[in-house]
Amino acid sequence: MKRVIIQSCLNICMYFLAAFFISSIHDQLQLFQNDPVSGTGFNLTLDLSIILPILLVAIGLSITGYWMRTDKKTSFSKWSSSTTEFSDQDEREEVITGKATRTSYVTFLITLPVLMISFLFYAPLMATFPNFPFYAIALVLTAGTLSYMTAWVYYYQK
């Protein structure tokens, strides 16, 4: 249970850090395209304060996931190429994972239409919050991950 909670929380951190990273790239590219002095070349500057948290969370996610893996006999290369949150140790965990996955799927089916409705107001949102699409996608992923984690913990304790 602790493994699912920690990995889910770190995944949520990664969603928003990735949204922040991509939005910073979007801001730079948008400013550069509107600048007639700079010409038509490609210029991108990445700030270490943006990349460093992403690297730290990614390393933390890898290390904690490897230490908390259910099958202690697998090597790091085999473990890192599989989906660890869906690894099942026994039949009970298979059932719990299946129920949590269904819950997450239903959450996606609800949050995606809500996101589509919010895009009706795309022009006003883009005027005040130009990076809205990146954070909207991060919110949908977060909703799915939170519902998976909550359902997993609920069915595990049941």
WOJO-V46616 format. One line per field, one symbol per residue. ss: DSSP state (H for helix, E for strand, - for the rest). psi: psi as a letter, one per 20 degrees, with the letter a starting at -180 (. if undefined). A space follows every 10 residues. Layout:
ss=???
psi=???
This chain:
ss=-HHHHHHHHH HHHHHHHHHH HHHHHHHHHH HHH------- -------HHH HHHHHHHHHH HHHHHHH--- -----HHHHH ---HHH---- HHHHHHHHHH HHHHHHHHHH HHHHHHHHHH HHHHHHHH-- -HHHHHHHHH HHHHHHHHHH HHHHHHH-
psi=ghgggghggh ggghghhggg ghhhgggghg hhhjoihibj apppppphig hghggghggg ggghhghjqh niiqrhgggi jrohijppha hghggggggh ggghghgghg hghgghhhih kgghghhhni kghghgghgg hggggghggg hggghhi.
